[in-house]
Amino acid sequence: MEEWTDFNPDQLKGTDRVALFLYTPLCGTCKVAERMLHVVENLVTEYPIRKINLNYFPDLAAKWEIQSVPCLLLFEKGEMTKRIYAFQSVDYLYRELK
């Protein structure tokens, strides 16, 4: 999973599909969610997953009204199509991205 450290929302306009995993490094739930996403990433190659440390992008948290981390945002053609806060299981995430 590639981490975007120099992120600009305009980067999303040139992508067909992308999932953004928003996290903070000290969040234990985020670490569990990231391990789940690593499994899903190997199964769903047509939906690239990128991660963003939200501590470095507080303006994005405000703009996208992020309520908590971990959060998975799904984008298609630059538009947000879904927000996932509850990473229920690997199977659930697989079905959401498939």
C-alpha positions as CSV (number, residue, x, y, z in Angstrom):
1,M,0.0,0.0,0.0
2,E,1.6,3.2,-1.2
3,E,1.6,6.2,1.2
4,W,0.9,9.6,-0.2
5,T,2.9,12.0,1.8
6,D,2.6,14.9,-0.7
7,F,-1.1,14.7,-1.4
8,N,-3.2,17.1,-3.4
9,P,-6.9,16.3,-4.0
10,D,-6.4,17.1,-7.7
11,Q,-4.4,13.9,-7.9
12,L,-7.7,12.0,-7.7
13,K,-9.1,13.6,-10.9
14,G,-6.7,11.6,-13.1
15,T,-7.6,8.3,-11.5
16,D,-10.3,5.9,-12.5
17,R,-10.7,4.3,-9.1
18,V,-8.8,4.7,-5.9
19,A,-9.4,3.9,-2.2
20,L,-7.8,6.3,0.3
21,F,-7.1,4.8,3.7
22,L,-7.0,7.7,6.3
23,Y,-5.2,6.9,9.5
24,T,-3.1,8.2,12.4
25,P,0.1,6.3,13.5
26,L,-0.9,6.0,17.1
27,C,-4.3,4.6,16.4
28,G,-4.5,0.8,17.3
29,T,-7.7,0.3,15.3
30,C,-5.9,1.8,12.3
31,K,-3.1,-0.8,12.6
32,V,-5.7,-3.6,12.5
33,A,-7.6,-2.0,9.6
34,E,-4.3,-1.6,7.7
35,R,-3.5,-5.3,8.1
36,M,-7.0,-6.1,6.8
37,L,-6.5,-3.8,3.8
38,H,-3.2,-5.5,2.9
39,V,-5.0,-8.7,2.4
40,V,-7.7,-7.1,0.4
41,E,-5.2,-5.2,-1.7
42,N,-3.7,-8.5,-2.9
43,L,-7.2,-9.7,-3.9
44,V,-8.6,-6.6,-5.6
45,T,-5.9,-5.3,-7.8
46,E,-8.2,-3.2,-10.0
47,Y,-8.9,-0.9,-7.0
48,P,-5.6,0.6,-5.8
49,I,-5.4,1.5,-2.1
50,R,-3.4,4.5,-1.0
51,K,-2.9,5.6,2.6
52,I,-2.7,9.1,4.1
53,N,-1.5,10.0,7.6
54,L,-4.3,12.4,8.6
55,N,-2.0,14.2,11.1
56,Y,-0.3,15.9,8.1
57,F,-3.5,16.8,6.4
58,P,-5.9,18.4,8.9
59,D,-7.4,20.5,6.1
60,L,-8.5,17.4,4.3
61,A,-10.2,16.1,7.5
62,A,-12.2,19.3,7.7
63,K,-12.9,19.5,4.0
64,W,-14.1,15.9,3.8
65,E,-15.8,16.0,7.3
66,I,-13.9,13.0,8.5
67,Q,-15.5,11.9,11.8
68,S,-12.9,9.4,13.0
69,V,-10.0,7.1,11.9
70,P,-9.6,4.7,10.4
71,C,-11.6,5.8,7.4
72,L,-11.6,4.4,3.9
73,L,-12.8,6.7,1.2
74,L,-13.7,5.2,-2.2
75,F,-13.3,7.4,-5.3
76,E,-14.4,6.9,-8.9
77,K,-13.3,9.3,-11.5
78,G,-12.3,11.8,-8.9
79,E,-15.7,11.8,-7.0
80,M,-16.1,10.3,-3.6
81,T,-18.6,7.4,-3.8
82,K,-18.4,5.9,-0.3
83,R,-17.0,6.3,3.2
84,I,-16.3,3.3,5.4
85,Y,-15.6,3.8,9.1
86,A,-16.4,0.3,10.4
87,F,-13.8,-2.2,9.0
88,Q,-15.9,-5.2,9.9
89,S,-13.9,-7.9,8.3
90,V,-11.6,-8.8,5.4
91,D,-14.6,-10.3,3.6
92,Y,-16.7,-7.1,4.1
93,L,-13.9,-4.9,2.7
94,Y,-13.4,-7.3,-0.2
95,R,-17.1,-7.0,-1.1
96,E,-17.0,-3.2,-0.8
97,L,-14.1,-2.9,-3.2
98,K,-15.0,-5.6,-5.7
